[in-house]
Amino acid sequence: MKSSLCPKMEKTLEMISKRWTGLIIFQLLKGPQRFCEIENAIPISGRLLSERLKELEHEGIVSRKVFPEVPVRVEYSLTEKGKAFRPIMEEIQKWAEKYMEVDPQPVSKR
Amino acid sequence: MKSSLCPKMEKTLEMISKRWTGLIIFQLLKGPQRFCEIENAIPISGRLLSERLKELEHEGIVSRKVFPEVPVRVEYSLTEKGKAFRPIMEEIQKWAEKYMEVDPQPVSKR
């Protein structure tokens, strides 16, 4: 089944539609973070997060920096190509604010 | 695992990240279409397309119109909420054009 859609658009949608990929990019737009920081921010398993980060590294969207400290420190950050997702995420956020309904958050009792 | 992300953003990313959902919305931005037209444009099975269209109808993003003709004609189109995806898709298209590499299309021999 050949599709009449633009292959670049199709491949991009396919990439960002992978479970959690969008949220990981959205999270990293806040700046470089360590694995555990990303893992704490997103309801994702460590195994899957590691897999997604490798894919994003392979796509040139995320870069991984190792700091020669003891213990060693590893930081993930968006490349230029990754930061170029900002306008996409901003538009998604506008749509979400306007149209997406969510159950009211339980107010934590003091 | 609670996430510190905005629930509306998380739910929206989760919705549009479902396999083929983004491409279906992108396709319907071209205007109302019949099932077979969407099916021909996207490399998706009829069963899955039908499932995704039902989900999108449930989310209020797609509307389904039945024309009382013989044989009956059914058309799918984006609601206002669905059309509001246009700026998101335009930003994704810009990113795709600039950053996504695809294998060169085989030139059809004359």
Backbone of each chain as ProteinMPNN parsed JSONL, in Angstrom:
{"seq_chain_A": "MKSSLCPKMEKTLEMISKRWTGLIIFQLLKGPQRFCEIENAIPISGRLLSERLKELEHEGIVSRKVFPEVPVRVEYSLTEKGKAFRPIMEEIQKWAEKYMEVDPQPVSKR", "coords_chain_A": {"N_chain_A": [[0.87, -1.186, 0.0], [1.034, 1.842, -1.196], [1.624, 5.171, -0.1], [0.088, 8.373, -0.636], [1.105, 10.405, 0.694], [3.486, 12.855, 1.88], [6.687, 11.576, 2.083], [8.61, 12.479, 3.952], [7.112, 13.777, 5.86], [5.535, 11.715, 6.721], [7.442, 9.967, 7.819], [8.422, 11.545, 9.873], [6.146, 11.95, 11.498], [5.75, 9.326, 12.183], [8.046, 8.844, 13.696], [7.819, 10.703, 15.873], [5.561, 9.749, 16.933], [6.074, 7.52, 18.331], [5.632, 5.731, 21.305], [5.926, 7.756, 24.147], [8.018, 9.288, 23.019], [7.426, 11.931, 22.215], [6.854, 13.128, 24.683], [9.309, 12.879, 25.981], [10.951, 14.543, 24.445], [9.598, 16.916, 24.892], [10.039, 17.195, 27.622], [12.846, 17.459, 27.684], [13.129, 19.876, 26.507], [13.209, 21.627, 28.498], [15.779, 21.744, 29.247], [19.196, 20.386, 29.692], [19.316, 17.149, 31.156], [19.649, 14.589, 33.693], [19.462, 10.989, 33.48], [17.838, 9.909, 35.539], [16.357, 12.136, 36.267], [14.732, 12.603, 34.045], [13.392, 10.218, 34.013], [11.961, 10.395, 36.404], [10.22, 12.391, 35.796], [8.515, 11.507, 33.867], [6.026, 9.036, 33.356], [7.4, 6.424, 32.761], [9.115, 3.345, 32.025], [12.453, 2.511, 33.112], [13.87, 0.905, 31.331], [12.521, 1.296, 28.877], [12.806, 4.03, 28.578], [15.538, 4.248, 28.254], [15.825, 2.931, 25.832], [14.331, 4.613, 24.106], [15.868, 6.989, 24.323], [18.242, 6.174, 23.152], [17.359, 5.76, 20.522], [16.657, 8.379, 19.875], [19.094, 9.591, 20.056], [20.36, 8.334, 17.955], [18.895, 9.415, 15.874], [19.851, 11.901, 15.884], [18.718, 13.794, 17.496], [18.907, 13.92, 20.217], [21.622, 14.473, 22.454], [24.257, 12.859, 24.237], [26.112, 13.345, 27.104], [29.055, 12.619, 28.819], [30.331, 13.093, 31.995], [33.461, 13.137, 33.38], [33.457, 12.352, 36.272], [33.469, 11.239, 39.725], [30.982, 9.499, 41.309], [30.641, 8.675, 37.772], [28.999, 11.095, 35.666], [26.144, 11.427, 33.638], [24.628, 13.23, 31.102], [21.713, 14.187, 29.324], [20.748, 15.96, 26.444], [19.003, 18.203, 24.197], [19.819, 18.397, 20.755], [20.513, 20.86, 18.165], [18.712, 20.144, 16.207], [16.905, 18.807, 17.764], [16.003, 20.818, 19.475], [14.61, 22.227, 17.667], [12.106, 21.277, 17.754], [10.652, 22.808, 19.415], [8.651, 24.821, 18.503], [6.687, 23.07, 17.555], [5.911, 21.701, 19.858], [4.965, 23.836, 21.312], [2.699, 24.572, 19.865], [1.205, 22.263, 20.182], [0.783, 22.388, 22.883], [-0.814, 24.684, 23.099], [-3.102, 23.765, 21.797], [-3.788, 21.699, 23.507], [-4.331, 23.078, 25.917], [-6.602, 24.456, 25.145], [-8.439, 22.54, 24.184], [-8.223, 19.951, 25.373], [-9.671, 17.855, 27.754], [-9.288, 17.004, 31.124], [-9.481, 14.824, 34.004], [-10.271, 16.472, 37.037], [-7.475, 17.352, 39.083], [-6.773, 15.599, 42.109], [-6.955, 17.504, 45.045], [-4.252, 17.987, 47.156], [-4.459, 17.134, 50.54], [-3.931, 19.349, 53.211]], "CA_chain_A": [[0.0, 0.0, 0.0], [1.844, 3.044, -1.246], [0.766, 6.275, 0.366], [0.329, 9.567, -1.455], [1.538, 11.462, 1.6], [4.895, 13.22, 1.75], [7.466, 10.604, 2.877], [9.295, 13.141, 5.082], [6.089, 14.043, 6.896], [5.122, 10.405, 7.223], [8.522, 9.433, 8.657], [8.501, 12.387, 11.076], [4.992, 11.611, 12.346], [5.999, 7.981, 12.697], [9.08, 8.938, 14.734], [7.37, 11.361, 17.117], [4.391, 9.029, 17.467], [6.487, 6.383, 19.159], [5.183, 5.925, 22.695], [6.782, 8.545, 25.034], [9.025, 10.121, 22.364], [6.978, 13.328, 22.301], [6.981, 13.614, 26.072], [10.739, 12.984, 26.304], [11.429, 15.773, 23.784], [8.957, 18.021, 25.622], [10.736, 17.292, 28.913], [14.228, 17.928, 27.466], [13.112, 21.288, 26.088], [13.474, 22.416, 29.713], [17.234, 21.825, 29.426], [19.879, 19.109, 29.882], [18.902, 16.431, 32.366], [20.177, 13.257, 33.896], [18.496, 9.911, 33.207], [16.856, 9.771, 36.638], [15.455, 13.295, 36.253], [13.738, 12.366, 32.984], [12.611, 9.055, 34.462], [11.033, 10.851, 37.456], [9.234, 13.36, 35.265], [7.61, 10.857, 32.908], [5.645, 7.7, 33.846], [7.976, 5.492, 31.792], [10.072, 2.436, 32.673], [13.852, 2.817, 32.824], [14.288, 0.153, 30.124], [11.962, 1.93, 27.672], [13.416, 5.354, 28.461], [16.889, 4.053, 27.713], [15.635, 2.573, 24.412], [13.919, 5.837, 23.379], [16.988, 7.932, 24.279], [19.198, 5.661, 22.128], [16.772, 6.047, 19.205], [16.718, 9.827, 19.637], [20.516, 9.876, 19.801], [20.619, 7.842, 16.591], [18.243, 10.352, 14.941], [20.543, 13.2, 16.007], [17.814, 14.728, 18.185], [19.405, 14.024, 21.594], [23.054, 14.142, 22.607], [24.557, 12.273, 25.542], [27.422, 13.842, 27.518], [29.566, 11.92, 30.007], [31.229, 13.936, 32.781], [34.42, 12.225, 34.062], [33.484, 12.588, 37.725], [33.292, 9.982, 40.472], [30.725, 8.589, 40.188], [30.523, 9.342, 36.471], [27.688, 11.756, 35.495], [25.731, 11.418, 32.233], [23.55, 14.194, 30.883], [21.069, 14.154, 28.001], [20.232, 17.285, 26.043], [18.548, 18.267, 22.806], [20.689, 19.038, 19.759], [19.771, 21.91, 17.45], [17.609, 19.437, 15.519], [15.931, 18.5, 18.814], [15.407, 22.085, 19.943], [13.712, 22.715, 16.591], [10.759, 20.771, 18.052], [9.954, 23.729, 20.322], [7.396, 25.362, 17.975], [5.694, 21.98, 17.46], [5.398, 21.448, 21.209], [4.19, 25.012, 21.735], [1.377, 24.483, 19.214], [0.466, 21.161, 20.827], [0.39, 22.879, 24.215], [-1.959, 25.594, 22.886], [-4.281, 22.93, 21.484], [-4.111, 20.943, 24.739], [-4.953, 24.01, 26.873], [-7.915, 24.876, 24.659], [-9.393, 21.485, 23.826], [-8.129, 18.667, 26.061], [-10.256, 17.804, 29.101], [-8.714, 15.978, 31.998], [-10.18, 14.76, 35.288], [-9.644, 17.431, 37.971], [-6.428, 16.777, 39.938], [-7.136, 15.558, 43.543], [-6.201, 18.534, 45.794], [-3.587, 17.292, 48.28], [-4.968, 17.682, 51.804], [-2.833, 19.88, 54.072]], "C_chain_A": [[0.901, 1.227, 0.0], [0.983, 4.209, -0.753], [1.101, 7.504, -0.447], [0.846, 10.691, -0.574], [3.021, 11.729, 1.387], [5.701, 12.299, 2.658], [8.149, 11.239, 4.097], [8.319, 13.365, 6.234], [5.69, 12.723, 7.544], [6.157, 9.862, 8.203], [8.643, 10.229, 9.968], [7.365, 12.05, 12.03], [5.201, 10.242, 12.98], [6.992, 8.03, 13.863], [8.513, 9.559, 16.008], [6.147, 10.676, 17.707], [4.79, 7.819, 18.292], [6.15, 6.698, 20.617], [6.263, 6.644, 23.498], [7.773, 9.471, 24.334], [8.676, 11.602, 22.48], [7.206, 13.909, 23.683], [8.444, 13.776, 26.479], [11.314, 14.265, 25.7], [10.888, 16.989, 24.533], [9.684, 18.278, 26.945], [12.133, 17.892, 28.726], [14.285, 19.356, 26.939], [13.359, 22.206, 27.284], [14.979, 22.52, 29.966], [17.837, 20.449, 29.662], [19.468, 18.45, 31.198], [19.566, 15.07, 32.448], [19.055, 12.242, 33.71], [17.417, 9.878, 34.284], [15.882, 10.952, 36.672], [14.352, 13.121, 35.211], [12.785, 11.258, 33.439], [11.586, 9.463, 35.528], [9.919, 11.733, 36.902], [8.179, 12.689, 34.391], [7.287, 9.45, 33.406], [6.089, 6.611, 32.879], [8.968, 4.585, 32.511], [11.497, 2.822, 32.256], [14.305, 2.158, 31.533], [13.809, 0.875, 28.865], [12.567, 3.318, 27.471], [14.802, 5.23, 27.828], [16.808, 3.747, 26.213], [15.293, 3.825, 23.592], [15.081, 6.822, 23.265], [18.015, 7.491, 23.244], [18.675, 5.978, 20.732], [16.93, 7.523, 18.866], [18.166, 10.274, 19.4], [20.855, 9.504, 18.367], [20.033, 8.8, 15.544], [18.899, 11.732, 14.987], [19.697, 14.239, 16.711], [18.269, 14.961, 19.623], [20.903, 13.753, 21.589], [23.299, 13.751, 24.059], [25.97, 12.687, 25.931], [27.838, 13.149, 28.815], [30.568, 12.828, 30.712], [32.144, 13.013, 33.586], [34.559, 12.537, 35.549], [33.386, 11.228, 38.429], [32.111, 10.171, 41.428], [30.501, 9.375, 38.883], [29.12, 9.947, 36.342], [27.371, 11.784, 34.001], [24.547, 12.361, 32.077], [23.017, 14.079, 29.456], [20.567, 15.562, 27.683], [19.818, 17.24, 24.579], [19.629, 18.917, 21.944], [19.885, 20.183, 19.122], [18.51, 21.316, 16.805], [16.499, 19.114, 16.534], [15.222, 19.759, 19.297], [14.433, 22.646, 18.911], [12.297, 22.145, 16.761], [9.955, 21.772, 18.878], [8.646, 24.278, 19.732], [6.295, 24.311, 17.842], [5.062, 21.773, 18.84], [4.558, 22.63, 21.709], [2.797, 24.984, 21.126], [0.543, 23.367, 19.851], [-0.044, 21.628, 22.19], [-0.817, 23.82, 24.112], [-3.234, 24.779, 22.645], [-4.753, 22.235, 22.763], [-4.84, 21.853, 25.735], [-6.394, 24.302, 26.456], [-8.916, 23.706, 24.579], [-9.357, 20.241, 24.707], [-8.734, 18.752, 27.458], [-9.577, 16.699, 29.894], [-9.485, 15.984, 33.302], [-9.468, 15.723, 36.23], [-8.664, 16.708, 38.885], [-6.923, 16.73, 41.395], [-6.278, 16.566, 44.307], [-5.581, 17.866, 47.021], [-4.011, 17.967, 49.586], [-3.782, 18.135, 52.633], [-2.939, 19.227, 55.462]], "O_chain_A": [[1.456, 1.613, 1.029], [-0.23, 4.23, -0.962], [2.234, 7.677, -0.898], [1.01, 11.817, -1.044], [3.726, 10.92, 0.783], [5.445, 12.234, 3.86], [8.252, 10.609, 5.15], [8.647, 13.173, 7.405], [5.529, 12.635, 8.761], [5.812, 9.361, 9.274], [8.928, 9.667, 11.026], [7.586, 11.882, 13.229], [4.878, 10.022, 14.147], [6.813, 7.355, 14.877], [8.695, 9.017, 17.098], [5.739, 10.972, 18.83], [3.935, 7.164, 18.89], [6.369, 7.815, 21.086], [7.406, 6.188, 23.53], [8.326, 10.361, 24.98], [9.532, 12.425, 22.805], [7.688, 15.032, 23.833], [8.787, 14.692, 27.227], [12.068, 14.985, 26.354], [11.607, 17.958, 24.778], [9.913, 19.424, 27.332], [12.557, 18.736, 29.516], [15.348, 19.978, 26.923], [13.671, 23.387, 27.129], [15.407, 23.304, 30.812], [17.115, 19.463, 29.814], [19.297, 19.119, 32.217], [19.982, 14.484, 31.448], [17.872, 12.575, 33.771], [16.225, 9.827, 33.978], [14.723, 10.794, 37.056], [13.191, 13.448, 35.458], [11.567, 11.343, 33.277], [10.473, 8.938, 35.552], [8.826, 11.809, 37.463], [7.088, 13.226, 34.195], [8.191, 8.736, 33.839], [5.259, 5.953, 32.251], [9.592, 4.996, 33.49], [11.71, 3.387, 31.183], [15.028, 2.757, 30.736], [14.567, 1.05, 27.911], [12.813, 3.736, 26.34], [15.176, 6.026, 26.967], [17.617, 4.238, 25.426], [15.876, 4.07, 22.535], [15.261, 7.432, 22.212], [18.592, 8.32, 22.54], [19.431, 6.407, 19.861], [17.284, 7.886, 17.744], [18.425, 11.211, 18.644], [21.537, 10.243, 17.658], [20.601, 8.974, 14.466], [18.539, 12.623, 14.218], [19.925, 15.438, 16.549], [18.058, 16.035, 20.187], [21.396, 12.92, 20.828], [22.643, 14.243, 24.977], [26.921, 12.424, 25.196], [27.075, 13.098, 29.78], [31.538, 13.28, 30.103], [31.668, 12.203, 34.381], [35.625, 12.929, 36.023], [33.235, 10.194, 37.778], [32.246, 10.99, 42.337], [30.213, 10.572, 38.9], [28.155, 9.377, 36.851], [28.231, 12.127, 33.19], [23.58, 12.291, 32.836], [23.78, 13.898, 28.507], [20.033, 16.257, 28.547], [20.228, 16.357, 23.826], [20.274, 19.876, 22.366], [18.738, 20.437, 19.491], [17.423, 21.892, 16.849], [15.314, 19.144, 16.204], [14.008, 19.768, 19.501], [13.548, 23.437, 19.239], [11.393, 22.492, 16.0], [8.743, 21.627, 19.035], [7.615, 24.209, 20.401], [5.114, 24.62, 17.995], [3.842, 21.683, 18.971], [3.577, 22.45, 22.43], [1.821, 25.332, 21.791], [-0.666, 23.509, 20.035], [-1.16, 21.302, 22.594], [-1.73, 23.759, 24.935], [-4.291, 25.063, 23.208], [-5.947, 22.189, 23.061], [-5.843, 21.453, 26.326], [-7.291, 24.387, 27.295], [-10.099, 23.876, 24.875], [-10.359, 19.53, 24.791], [-8.358, 19.614, 28.252], [-9.33, 15.605, 29.386], [-10.074, 16.997, 33.68], [-8.24, 15.801, 36.243], [-8.945, 15.624, 39.396], [-7.449, 17.732, 41.88], [-5.049, 16.517, 44.248], [-6.285, 17.257, 47.826], [-3.937, 19.187, 49.728], [-2.775, 17.437, 52.755], [-2.131, 19.516, 56.344]]}, "seq_chain_B": "MKSSLCPKMEKTLEMISKRWTGLIIFQLLKGPQRFCEIENAIPISGRLLSERLKELEHEGIVSRKVFPEVPVRVEYSLTEKGKAFRPIMEEIQKWAEKYMEVDPQPVSKR", "coords_chain_B": {"N_chain_B": [[3.958, 5.71, 39.326], [4.082, 8.978, 39.324], [3.72, 11.751, 37.158], [5.465, 14.824, 36.538], [4.575, 16.336, 34.585], [2.393, 18.415, 32.577], [-0.914, 17.409, 32.783], [-2.796, 17.763, 30.697], [-1.217, 18.18, 28.465], [0.185, 15.843, 28.404], [-1.863, 13.974, 27.955], [-2.741, 14.799, 25.463], [-0.482, 14.436, 23.844], [-0.297, 11.723, 24.108], [-2.641, 10.92, 22.837], [-2.304, 11.873, 20.141], [-0.139, 10.446, 19.513], [-0.831, 7.919, 18.96], [-0.574, 5.168, 16.807], [-0.749, 6.096, 13.448], [-2.693, 8.099, 13.922], [-1.886, 10.806, 13.765], [-1.265, 11.02, 11.04], [-3.737, 10.508, 9.87], [-5.234, 12.727, 10.723], [-3.703, 14.691, 9.494], [-4.167, 14.027, 6.834], [-6.949, 14.47, 6.642], [-7.025, 17.167, 6.912], [-7.012, 18.097, 4.438], [-9.551, 18.161, 3.647], [-13.082, 16.996, 3.654], [-13.473, 13.488, 3.399], [-14.032, 10.226, 1.897], [-14.122, 6.909, 3.342], [-12.615, 5.077, 1.819], [-10.973, 6.775, 0.409], [-9.307, 7.857, 2.348], [-8.133, 5.545, 3.217], [-6.73, 4.777, 0.95], [-4.835, 6.719, 0.846], [-3.184, 6.428, 2.974], [-0.881, 4.117, 4.371], [-2.439, 1.984, 5.814], [-4.386, -0.509, 7.549], [-7.779, -1.424, 6.774], [-9.282, -2.195, 8.974], [-7.886, -1.069, 11.174], [-7.962, 1.614, 10.484], [-10.659, 2.135, 10.658], [-11.008, 1.783, 13.391], [-9.384, 3.844, 14.45], [-10.729, 6.092, 13.388], [-13.127, 5.929, 14.734], [-12.251, 6.4, 17.363], [-11.34, 9.012, 17.071], [-13.682, 10.26, 16.427], [-15.011, 9.928, 18.817], [-13.428, 11.543, 20.411], [-14.2, 13.922, 19.503], [-12.95, 15.07, 17.382], [-13.153, 14.24, 14.788], [-15.85, 14.161, 12.45], [-18.622, 12.264, 11.309], [-20.477, 11.855, 8.434], [-23.493, 10.82, 7.028], [-24.746, 10.264, 3.871], [-27.914, 10.065, 2.499], [-27.987, 8.327, 0.066], [-28.145, 6.101, -2.768], [-25.815, 3.723, -3.635], [-25.517, 4.164, -0.036], [-23.654, 7.037, 1.119], [-20.746, 7.802, 2.949], [-19.072, 10.26, 4.728], [-16.044, 11.532, 6.112], [-14.934, 14.12, 8.211], [-12.986, 16.864, 9.564], [-13.726, 18.302, 12.715], [-14.188, 21.575, 14.257], [-12.432, 21.437, 16.374], [-10.75, 19.498, 15.415], [-9.726, 20.72, 13.129], [-8.19, 22.555, 14.355], [-5.782, 21.429, 14.63], [-4.211, 22.178, 12.577], [-2.073, 24.218, 12.743], [-0.23, 22.758, 14.269], [0.414, 20.618, 12.606], [1.504, 22.042, 10.506], [3.829, 23.054, 11.652], [5.139, 20.659, 12.173], [5.516, 19.802, 9.588], [7.281, 21.744, 8.627], [9.517, 21.152, 10.193], [9.999, 18.581, 9.316], [10.621, 18.983, 6.61], [13.001, 20.358, 6.866], [14.694, 18.775, 8.462], [14.285, 15.956, 8.252], [15.527, 13.067, 6.786], [15.021, 11.125, 3.921], [15.012, 8.059, 1.982], [15.901, 8.507, -1.416], [13.168, 8.836, -3.684], [12.287, 6.191, -5.902], [12.654, 6.94, -9.294], [9.974, 6.898, -11.498], [10.069, 4.808, -14.305], [9.744, 5.938, -17.648]], "CA_chain_B": [[4.895, 6.717, 38.852], [3.348, 10.198, 38.975], [4.638, 12.574, 36.351], [5.328, 16.245, 36.905], [4.223, 17.052, 33.366], [1.022, 18.916, 32.568], [-1.781, 16.29, 32.378], [-3.433, 18.039, 29.399], [-0.196, 17.991, 27.418], [0.498, 14.408, 28.396], [-2.994, 13.267, 27.341], [-2.777, 15.171, 24.039], [0.632, 13.742, 23.174], [-0.643, 10.303, 24.088], [-3.684, 10.733, 21.817], [-1.817, 12.021, 18.758], [0.962, 9.508, 19.267], [-1.337, 6.593, 18.572], [-0.133, 4.832, 15.441], [-1.544, 6.591, 12.314], [-3.63, 9.174, 14.233], [-1.35, 12.052, 13.205], [-1.375, 10.99, 9.563], [-5.17, 10.596, 9.518], [-5.608, 14.137, 10.9], [-2.996, 15.42, 8.43], [-4.871, 13.726, 5.573], [-8.281, 15.092, 6.662], [-6.898, 18.627, 6.813], [-7.216, 18.438, 3.011], [-11.004, 18.282, 3.437], [-13.865, 15.781, 3.91], [-13.126, 12.357, 2.523], [-14.666, 8.948, 2.174], [-13.24, 5.919, 4.003], [-11.656, 4.475, 0.866], [-9.99, 7.795, 0.021], [-8.307, 7.937, 3.435], [-7.444, 4.247, 3.214], [-5.784, 4.763, -0.184], [-3.776, 7.734, 1.017], [-2.315, 6.088, 4.118], [-0.605, 2.671, 4.373], [-3.069, 1.496, 7.039], [-5.417, -1.511, 7.237], [-9.149, -0.93, 6.92], [-9.747, -2.433, 10.353], [-7.258, -0.092, 12.079], [-8.453, 2.945, 10.124], [-12.012, 2.243, 11.213], [-10.832, 1.933, 14.85], [-8.859, 5.201, 14.714], [-11.771, 7.086, 13.076], [-14.102, 5.876, 15.854], [-11.622, 7.08, 18.505], [-11.287, 10.454, 16.777], [-15.076, 10.729, 16.551], [-15.276, 9.965, 20.27], [-12.694, 12.695, 20.976], [-14.786, 15.162, 18.948], [-11.977, 15.623, 16.416], [-13.666, 13.89, 13.456], [-17.307, 13.914, 12.41], [-18.994, 11.287, 10.272], [-21.746, 12.285, 7.851], [-24.064, 9.794, 6.144], [-25.605, 10.856, 2.837], [-28.947, 9.056, 2.168], [-28.018, 8.051, -1.37], [-28.073, 4.654, -3.052], [-25.609, 3.244, -2.273], [-25.309, 5.225, 0.963], [-22.29, 7.592, 1.07], [-20.315, 8.252, 4.282], [-17.915, 11.148, 4.624], [-15.393, 11.905, 7.365], [-14.29, 15.449, 8.134], [-12.503, 17.373, 10.849], [-14.529, 19.311, 13.413], [-13.362, 22.753, 14.581], [-11.379, 20.926, 17.279], [-9.813, 18.771, 14.54], [-9.034, 21.69, 12.253], [-7.245, 23.313, 15.196], [-4.478, 20.758, 14.552], [-3.463, 22.663, 11.408], [-0.769, 24.808, 13.07], [0.694, 21.696, 14.741], [0.883, 19.874, 11.428], [2.363, 22.929, 9.704], [5.143, 23.086, 12.306], [5.78, 19.347, 11.956], [5.929, 19.762, 8.179], [8.499, 22.59, 8.519], [10.617, 20.386, 10.793], [10.256, 17.423, 8.439], [11.297, 19.467, 5.393], [14.361, 20.828, 7.187], [15.574, 17.839, 9.171], [14.08, 14.529, 8.051], [16.091, 12.513, 5.554], [14.364, 9.904, 3.444], [15.69, 7.501, 0.821], [15.359, 9.12, -2.626], [12.064, 8.089, -4.303], [12.673, 5.627, -7.205], [11.987, 7.699, -10.37], [9.224, 5.908, -12.31], [10.618, 4.831, -15.673], [8.71, 6.253, -18.667]], "C_chain_B": [[4.099, 7.954, 38.422], [4.278, 11.053, 38.115], [4.382, 14.029, 36.675], [4.878, 17.03, 35.694], [2.775, 17.499, 33.459], [0.122, 17.796, 32.019], [-2.419, 16.512, 31.01], [-2.457, 17.771, 28.258], [0.094, 16.503, 27.266], [-0.596, 13.644, 27.646], [-3.063, 13.56, 25.832], [-1.682, 14.448, 23.275], [0.309, 12.258, 23.048], [-1.662, 10.022, 22.964], [-3.088, 10.809, 20.41], [-0.657, 11.075, 18.466], [0.47, 8.117, 18.912], [-1.006, 6.364, 17.106], [-1.173, 5.299, 14.426], [-2.462, 7.769, 12.631], [-3.176, 10.489, 13.608], [-1.545, 12.112, 11.698], [-2.827, 11.103, 9.112], [-5.634, 12.052, 9.634], [-4.993, 14.973, 9.782], [-3.727, 15.245, 7.092], [-6.219, 14.457, 5.52], [-8.218, 16.617, 6.653], [-7.101, 19.078, 5.367], [-8.718, 18.564, 2.707], [-11.712, 16.961, 3.676], [-13.518, 14.682, 2.913], [-13.897, 11.101, 2.912], [-13.625, 7.977, 2.717], [-12.17, 5.428, 3.028], [-10.599, 5.494, 0.437], [-8.875, 7.906, 1.074], [-7.448, 6.674, 3.407], [-6.401, 4.185, 2.089], [-4.6, 5.693, 0.036], [-2.764, 7.336, 2.081], [-2.115, 4.572, 4.147], [-1.13, 2.013, 5.654], [-4.132, 0.465, 6.655], [-6.8, -0.908, 7.469], [-9.629, -1.049, 8.351], [-9.202, -1.341, 11.283], [-7.753, 1.322, 11.775], [-9.843, 3.157, 10.739], [-11.939, 2.487, 12.727], [-10.398, 3.364, 15.193], [-9.937, 6.256, 14.451], [-12.813, 7.114, 14.194], [-13.54, 6.619, 17.066], [-11.663, 8.598, 18.305], [-12.693, 11.062, 16.822], [-15.424, 10.915, 18.02], [-14.604, 11.173, 20.92], [-13.245, 14.019, 20.454], [-13.88, 15.829, 17.943], [-12.444, 15.363, 14.981], [-15.183, 13.749, 13.528], [-17.615, 13.078, 11.174], [-20.37, 11.657, 9.743], [-22.237, 11.208, 6.86], [-24.996, 10.481, 5.154], [-26.61, 9.784, 2.384], [-29.07, 8.83, 0.662], [-28.031, 6.535, -1.564], [-26.898, 4.416, -4.005], [-25.315, 4.423, -1.326], [-23.865, 5.716, 0.897], [-21.952, 8.112, 2.47], [-19.059, 9.091, 4.112], [-17.377, 11.481, 6.009], [-14.771, 13.289, 7.192], [-13.863, 15.884, 9.526], [-13.511, 18.373, 11.413], [-13.642, 20.548, 13.622], [-12.157, 22.324, 15.421], [-10.295, 20.184, 16.466], [-9.019, 19.723, 13.668], [-7.997, 22.489, 13.033], [-5.882, 22.608, 15.247], [-3.6, 21.339, 13.436], [-2.112, 23.278, 11.778], [0.247, 23.789, 13.572], [1.277, 20.975, 13.535], [1.803, 20.738, 10.559], [3.763, 23.004, 10.308], [5.876, 21.762, 12.107], [6.303, 19.263, 10.523], [7.21, 20.579, 7.97], [9.699, 21.802, 9.033], [11.023, 19.25, 9.844], [11.047, 17.863, 7.202], [12.764, 19.784, 5.696], [15.257, 19.695, 7.685], [15.424, 16.373, 8.783], [14.672, 14.069, 6.722], [15.323, 11.237, 5.186], [15.127, 9.392, 2.232], [15.05, 8.116, -0.418], [14.314, 8.206, -3.257], [12.543, 7.494, -5.635], [11.908, 6.362, -8.315], [11.293, 6.694, -11.294], [9.698, 6.008, -13.764], [9.479, 5.093, -16.656], [8.612, 5.082, -19.649]], "O_chain_B": [[3.523, 7.996, 37.335], [5.49, 11.066, 38.331], [3.274, 14.429, 37.03], [4.801, 18.258, 35.748], [2.02, 17.025, 34.308], [0.362, 17.292, 30.922], [-2.57, 15.564, 30.24], [-2.823, 17.211, 27.225], [0.229, 15.982, 26.159], [-0.307, 12.784, 26.814], [-3.4, 12.686, 25.034], [-1.918, 13.912, 22.193], [0.597, 11.623, 22.034], [-1.556, 9.029, 22.244], [-3.328, 9.93, 19.582], [-0.243, 10.92, 17.317], [1.269, 7.234, 18.598], [-1.143, 7.262, 16.276], [-2.346, 4.939, 14.528], [-2.973, 8.397, 11.703], [-3.972, 11.202, 12.997], [-1.945, 13.142, 11.154], [-3.115, 11.724, 8.089], [-6.338, 12.555, 8.759], [-5.646, 15.838, 9.198], [-3.881, 16.195, 6.325], [-6.59, 15.001, 4.48], [-9.225, 17.284, 6.418], [-7.327, 20.256, 5.091], [-9.1, 19.021, 1.63], [-11.069, 15.93, 3.876], [-13.301, 14.941, 1.73], [-14.342, 10.927, 4.046], [-12.42, 8.185, 2.577], [-10.986, 5.369, 3.359], [-9.464, 5.125, 0.136], [-7.693, 8.029, 0.753], [-6.227, 6.72, 3.552], [-5.326, 3.611, 2.261], [-3.515, 5.488, -0.507], [-1.637, 7.831, 2.1], [-3.074, 3.821, 3.968], [-0.346, 1.542, 6.478], [-4.714, 0.544, 5.573], [-6.959, 0.011, 8.272], [-10.286, -0.155, 8.883], [-9.944, -0.76, 12.075], [-7.943, 2.131, 12.684], [-10.148, 4.226, 11.268], [-12.699, 3.284, 13.276], [-10.952, 4.005, 16.087], [-10.05, 7.218, 15.211], [-13.319, 8.175, 14.559], [-14.256, 7.377, 17.722], [-11.973, 9.359, 19.222], [-12.871, 12.219, 17.203], [-16.039, 11.905, 18.416], [-15.139, 11.756, 21.863], [-12.83, 15.094, 20.887], [-14.018, 17.022, 17.674], [-12.172, 16.153, 14.076], [-15.731, 13.283, 14.526], [-16.951, 13.183, 10.142], [-21.325, 11.762, 10.512], [-21.495, 10.758, 5.987], [-25.921, 11.192, 5.549], [-26.205, 8.712, 1.935], [-30.11, 9.102, 0.062], [-27.935, 5.784, -0.593], [-26.976, 4.888, -5.14], [-24.926, 5.51, -1.753], [-22.951, 4.929, 0.652], [-22.769, 8.781, 3.102], [-18.108, 8.688, 3.442], [-18.138, 11.686, 6.954], [-14.162, 13.588, 6.164], [-14.319, 15.341, 10.532], [-14.074, 19.186, 10.679], [-12.483, 20.56, 13.21], [-11.032, 22.779, 15.213], [-9.107, 20.237, 16.783], [-7.812, 19.566, 13.484], [-7.051, 23.03, 12.46], [-4.936, 23.129, 15.838], [-2.409, 21.04, 13.352], [-1.096, 22.905, 11.191], [1.445, 23.934, 13.332], [2.485, 20.75, 13.456], [2.753, 20.239, 9.955], [4.759, 23.017, 9.585], [7.088, 21.744, 11.896], [7.383, 18.727, 10.272], [8.107, 20.166, 7.235], [10.757, 21.78, 8.404], [12.205, 18.998, 9.606], [12.01, 17.209, 6.8], [13.651, 19.513, 4.886], [16.446, 19.657, 7.366], [16.366, 15.604, 8.973], [14.354, 14.617, 5.667], [15.025, 10.399, 6.037], [15.799, 10.155, 1.538], [13.828, 8.244, -0.494], [14.505, 6.995, -3.366], [13.148, 8.211, -6.432], [10.678, 6.413, -8.296], [11.92, 5.767, -11.807], [9.732, 7.08, -14.367], [8.388, 4.541, -16.516], [7.813, 5.125, -20.584]]}, "name": "protein", "num_of_chains": 2, "seq": "MKSSLCPKMEKTLEMISKRWTGLIIFQLLKGPQRFCEIENAIPISGRLLSERLKELEHEGIVSRKVFPEVPVRVEYSLTEKGKAFRPIMEEIQKWAEKYMEVDPQPVSKRMKSSLCPKMEKTLEMISKRWTGLIIFQLLKGPQRFCEIENAIPISGRLLSERLKELEHEGIVSRKVFPEVPVRVEYSLTEKGKAFRPIMEEIQKWAEKYMEVDPQPVSKR"}
